[in-house]
Amino acid sequence: MNQFYIRVCGVFGIIGGLILFAGDMLLYYDSISMSLKRNMGNASDLRIIASGVCALFATWFYMIGLAQVYVAFKPTKPIYKTGVLIFFGCILIAFGIVHGAFLTIATTSKLAIEHHLDLKQAALLSERINEIMRLIVYPFVAVLSFLFIYPVWKRRTLYPRGILFFFPLIPFLVEDLVTKYLPNHIWIIVKGGYLNIILTLFFIASSIALWNIEEFKSKA
């Protein structure tokens, strides 16, 4: 893969993050209410449908962006570059599927509000499905973190060590700290779209790190 396509893959990853962030906002954003679940229930049919379509395109774009990460890991042993490709790919696909599970929460919440049902009880099954899927994905995150962090720290990839600050695990672990003191109108945006914000930032950092990768390799 030449330098042009490496850059293009990074741009696709960034666009994927922005698209799914927009999908998050279609579900969660409200200028007044700070209840994510109630905002989903109050979202129009068009917003919920558009959010689902966003997840489809974003997942495709994320997977194209993953090719850039694979290029960065090509100098490493097969276990690392293949492992990162598989586990990161599984997690990126899970982003789209889990977002789809949030659509069921939005739909059941919407029906509960329209028919004056208990909102918490109505969305309980949908939330349980979402939680189970997340629990399945977490071990993949743990394995990916080792496969990614170790060779990057040992300088066995084309990434600089600084990319670790943008590796999604790090901002994921400090989410509560980041969002705790935000004003309400900012909180609803950051909290609602946090996971896709951190992926967008990762692909931005990855694209910057690999933008002139041919020059880097020639110097090495």
N, C-alpha and C positions, 0 to 999 in steps of 0.2 A: 504494500500500500504506500503510495507516494505522499508527499507532504500535503498536497491539495486535498486528497481524500481524508487524511487524518484530521485536517481542519474541519472539513465538511461534517464528519462524524461527530466532532465535538459540538458543532453548531446544532446538529439535530438533537443531541442530548440536552442542550440548553433549551431549545424550543419545546422539547418534550416536557421539561420541568415547568416551563411557563404555561403550557397548555393545561396541564393537570392542576397547576395552581389556580388557573382561571376556573377549572371545573370545581375546585374546592370552594372558591368564592361564590359560584353560582348556587352552591348548597348552603353555605354558612353565613354569608355576609348579610348584615342588616345594620343600618345606621343607628338603630336605637337599641334593639334587643341584644343581650350578650349571651343568650342561651343557644348553643349550637344546635341542640335537638329541636327546639321550638322554631328556630330559623329554618331548619330543613323542612319542618312541617308547614311553614308558611310560604315556602318557595312555590312559585307557579309551576304548572306542568311543563312549560317550555324550558324553564331553568333546570328542572330535574332531568329532562330528556337531553338537553345540551350538555349537562355535566357528564352523563353517561357516554355520550359521543366523544367528549374530551378525553375520557379515560382510554378509549380505544386507540385514538391517534397518538396520545402521549406514550402509551406502552410500546407501540411500534417505533416511535422516535427514540425512546430510551434505549431500545435494543440496538438501534443503529449507532447510537452514541457509545454503547458498550464496546464496539469495535475499536474505538480510540484507546480505551483502557487496555484491551488485549495487546495492542501495538506497544504500549508502554511496558508491558510485562514480557515481551518477547525475549529479552536477554536472560530471563530467569529460567529455572528448571521447569520441565513440563508440569510437574505437580502444582506449581504455583500459578503459571499462566493458564493452564487448563482449569484448575480449581477456581480461580478468580472469574473466568469466563462463565463457568457453570453456576456457581453460587450467586454471583452478582446478577447473572441473567435471571435466575429463579426469583431473586428478590425484586428485581425491576418488574417482572411479570406480575408478581404478587401485589405490587403497588396498584396496578390496574384492576386486579381482581378484588382486592380489599376495597378500593374505591367503589366498585360495583356493589359490594355489600352495604356500603353507606347509602346507596340509592334505595335499598330495601328499607333502611331505617327512615329515610326521607319519605318514602311512599307510605309506610305504616303510620308515621307521625302525622302526615298530611291527612290521612283518613281519620285518625283519632281526633284531630282538631275539627275537621269538618262535621264529624258525627258526635262530637262532645263525649268522647271516650277518655279513659285515663291514659295520658300520653306515655307514662313510664311503662305501664303494663302492655300497651299496644306495641311498643318498640322492643320489648324484652327479648323476644326470640331472634329478631334481626341483630340485636346487639350481641347476643350470645354467639351467633354464627360468626360475626365479625371478630369477636375475641378469640374464638377457637382458631380461626385462620391466622391471626396474629401470633398465637402461641406456637403454631406450626412453623412460622417463618423465623422466629427468634433464634433457634439453633443454627439456621442457615447464616444469620447475621454473625453469630459467634465464630463459625468456621471461616467465613469470608474475612472477618476482621484479622484473624491470624494470618491467613494466606496473603492478605494485602499489606498489613502493617510490617510484618517481619522483613520481607525482601526490600520494601521501600526504605526502611530504617537502615538496612545493611547496604544500601546504595546498589542494589542488584537490578534495578529497573531504570527506565528512562525518566522516572519522576524524581524531582528533588524531595528532600525530606519534608519540606514545607507543605506538601500536598496533604500530609497527615492531618493538618489542622482543619482541612475541608473534607476529610473522609467522613461519610455520614454518621458513623458511630459516635464520633466526638460531639458534634452538635446535638445529636439525639439524646445523649446522656445528660446534657445541660439544658434541656428544653424548659423545664420548670423554672430554672434560674433566669433564663433569657426572657421568658414571658411573664414572670411574676409581677414585675413592677411597671408593666406597660400600661398606658392610658387605655380606656375601654375601646376607643375607635381604632387604635392600633392593635390592641390585643386580639380583637376578633379576626383581623387580617392575618397576623403572624401565627396565632394559635390554630386557626382554621386551615391555613396552608403550610404549616411548619415543615412537614415531611418533604413536600415538593420544593419548598424554598431551599432546604439543605441539599437536595439533589441538584437543583439548578446551580447553586454555588459550587458544588463539587465539579460539575461539568465546565463551569466557567474557569475554575482553577486548573482543571485538567487541560483545557484548550490553551490557556495561557502558557502552561508549562511545556506543552508540546507544539506550540505554534511554529517555532523554528527548529523542529526536531532534527532535520537533516544537517543543519549547521552544528547542532549539539553532537550528533553522532560522528561527524567528520572530525571535530575537535577531540572527541574521545578516542 
